[in-house]
Amino acid sequence: MEKTEEKIVTFFRKHQRMPGYKELLSITGFRSKNAVWKLIRRLVAKKFLSKGEDGKITLAKESQGVSLLGLVEAGFPTPAEETNLERITLDEWLVADRSASFMLKVKGDSMNDAGIMAGDYVIVERKKTASVGDIIIAEIDGAWTMKYLRKDAKGYYLEAANRSYKPIRPKEELLISAVVKAVVRKYR
């Protein structure tokens, strides 16, 4: 990717929108809007940018994300077939409501049996309510934690995904802040 293209992608990721003409002048160092207009035409032809019917530009799908090539067997080995199915971004796949979503870094081992380890990141969506069985971010009696939301005859409580931890019942209050939507782990 060329430097100008990298700068446009960086701007898009930082601001969650495409730069306007004045911002493109600053990004590129061009002095005229005509030069920016020609750049946009070239990047559309190159399929780095796409232009909607309304004239708005956006990053072309081909310039975003990672290729989804197919399936891999996690059981018994089978012959592999590589097929370029589509391009997908992790944001597009993992984040349903961008305005209500954020990430948290995991500390501790209470959710290990749910596959959530210390050092992982969880993508969460702000919500004041959750379903029993959801993994939630909650404030319980003034302390923050991530656990399963459970309910029994005594009421709501939190349960770890690690047998070393006992269920936590609120003495005063249990406030749900967010629901965990995904876990992200990076190897090396």
matplotlib code that plots the C-alpha trace (Angstrom):
import matplotlib.pyplot as plt

x = [0.0, 1.3, 1.9, -1.1, -3.4, -2.0, -2.7, -6.3, -6.8, -5.3, -7.6, -10.6, -9.7, -9.1, -12.3, -14.6, -15.2, -13.5, -11.6, -13.1, -11.4, -9.8, -8.5, -7.2, -5.3, -3.6, -3.0, -1.5, 0.2, -1.6, -2.4, -5.5, -8.9, -8.5, -5.4, -7.4, -10.3, -7.8, -6.3, -9.8, -10.5, -7.3, -8.0, -11.5, -10.1, -7.5, -10.4, -8.9, -11.9, -15.5, -18.0, -21.6, -24.6, -24.8, -21.2, -19.7, -16.4, -15.5, -12.8, -13.5, -14.2, -11.1, -8.9, -10.3, -10.1, -8.6, -9.6, -11.8, -10.5, -12.6, -12.8, -10.2, -10.9, -10.2, -11.0, -9.7, -7.7, -9.5, -8.3, -8.1, -9.8, -8.9, -11.7, -11.7, -15.1, -15.1, -13.2, -14.2, -13.0, -12.9, -14.9, -17.6, -17.8, -17.4, -19.0, -22.7, -23.2, -20.0, -21.4, -22.1, -19.0, -15.6, -12.7, -11.3, -8.1, -8.7, -6.9, -7.2, -8.2, -11.8, -13.2, -10.6, -13.1, -15.1, -11.9, -11.2, -7.6, -5.6, -4.1, -7.1, -9.3, -13.0, -15.3, -18.3, -21.5, -22.9, -26.2, -28.1, -29.8, -28.6, -30.0, -29.2, -26.2, -24.6, -21.1, -21.3, -19.3, -20.9, -20.5, -21.3, -21.3, -18.9, -16.4, -16.1, -15.9, -16.6, -18.7, -21.7, -25.1, -27.1, -30.4, -32.0, -34.8, -32.7, -32.2, -29.4, -25.8, -22.5, -20.6, -17.0, -15.9, -13.3, -14.1, -11.6, -14.1, -17.3, -20.5, -20.9, -24.2, -24.8, -25.1, -26.4, -26.6, -25.7, -25.4, -25.0, -22.7, -22.1, -22.4, -19.4, -19.8, -16.3, -12.9, -9.7, -6.5, -3.3, -0.5, 2.9]
y = [0.0, 3.4, 6.1, 8.2, 5.2, 4.3, 7.8, 7.6, 4.2, 5.6, 8.7, 6.4, 4.1, 7.0, 9.1, 6.3, 8.3, 9.3, 12.5, 15.5, 17.4, 19.9, 17.0, 15.2, 18.4, 18.2, 14.4, 14.5, 17.9, 18.9, 22.5, 22.3, 20.5, 19.5, 17.4, 15.7, 15.1, 13.4, 11.4, 10.2, 9.2, 7.2, 5.5, 4.6, 3.1, 1.2, -0.1, 1.3, 3.6, 3.3, 6.0, 5.6, 6.7, 9.7, 10.7, 9.8, 7.9, 5.1, 2.5, -0.2, -3.6, -4.9, -2.5, -3.5, -6.7, -10.1, -12.7, -15.5, -18.5, -21.3, -23.8, -25.7, -29.0, -29.0, -32.7, -35.4, -34.0, -33.7, -32.6, -28.8, -26.7, -23.0, -20.8, -17.1, -16.7, -13.0, -10.2, -9.5, -7.1, -8.0, -4.9, -5.9, -9.4, -8.8, -5.4, -5.1, -1.7, 0.4, 3.3, 1.1, -1.2, -1.1, -3.4, -4.4, -6.2, -9.3, -9.7, -12.8, -16.4, -16.6, -17.1, -19.6, -22.4, -20.1, -19.7, -16.2, -16.0, -13.2, -11.0, -11.6, -8.7, -8.8, -6.8, -5.7, -3.9, -1.4, -2.7, -2.2, -5.6, -9.1, -12.6, -15.3, -17.2, -14.1, -13.2, -9.7, -6.8, -5.8, -3.7, -5.7, -4.0, -1.3, -3.7, -4.5, -8.0, -10.1, -13.3, -15.3, -13.9, -16.5, -16.7, -19.0, -18.9, -16.4, -14.0, -13.0, -13.8, -14.0, -17.2, -17.7, -20.1, -21.6, -24.0, -22.2, -19.3, -19.3, -17.7, -14.0, -12.8, -9.1, -7.8, -4.5, -4.1, -5.7, -3.2, -4.6, -2.4, -4.5, -7.9, -9.7, -10.2, -11.6, -12.5, -11.7, -13.5, -12.8, -15.3, -13.8]
z = [0.0, -0.9, 1.8, 0.7, 0.9, 4.3, 5.6, 4.3, 6.1, 9.3, 9.1, 8.5, 11.4, 13.8, 12.8, 11.6, 8.5, 5.2, 5.1, 3.3, 0.5, 2.9, 5.0, 1.9, 1.0, 4.4, 4.2, 0.7, 0.8, -2.4, -2.9, -5.1, -4.8, -8.4, -7.5, -4.8, -7.2, -9.7, -6.8, -5.8, -9.5, -9.6, -6.3, -7.4, -10.7, -8.6, -6.5, -3.3, -2.9, -4.1, -4.9, -4.0, -6.0, -3.7, -4.6, -1.2, -1.2, 1.1, 1.4, -1.2, 0.3, -1.4, 0.5, 3.9, 5.9, 5.3, 2.7, 4.0, 2.0, 3.3, 6.2, 8.1, 9.8, 13.5, 13.8, 11.4, 8.5, 5.1, 1.7, 1.6, -1.0, -1.1, -2.3, -1.9, -0.4, 0.5, 2.3, 5.9, 8.5, 12.1, 13.0, 10.5, 11.9, 15.6, 16.2, 15.7, 17.3, 16.9, 19.0, 22.0, 21.7, 23.3, 24.2, 27.6, 28.4, 30.6, 33.9, 36.0, 35.5, 36.6, 33.0, 31.8, 31.3, 29.0, 26.9, 28.1, 29.4, 31.0, 28.3, 25.9, 24.8, 25.0, 22.8, 24.8, 24.0, 26.5, 27.9, 31.2, 30.8, 29.9, 29.5, 32.0, 30.7, 29.1, 30.1, 31.4, 32.7, 36.0, 39.1, 42.1, 45.5, 44.2, 42.5, 38.7, 37.3, 34.2, 34.9, 33.8, 34.8, 36.6, 38.4, 40.9, 43.5, 45.6, 42.6, 40.3, 40.9, 39.1, 38.3, 37.2, 34.6, 36.9, 39.8, 42.0, 42.4, 44.3, 42.9, 43.9, 45.2, 45.6, 49.1, 48.0, 44.2, 40.9, 38.0, 34.5, 32.3, 29.2, 27.5, 26.2, 22.4, 21.4, 22.7, 20.8, 21.4, 19.4, 19.1, 18.9]

ax = plt.figure().add_subplot(projection="3d")
ax.plot(x, y, z, "-o")
ax.set_aspect("equal")
plt.show()
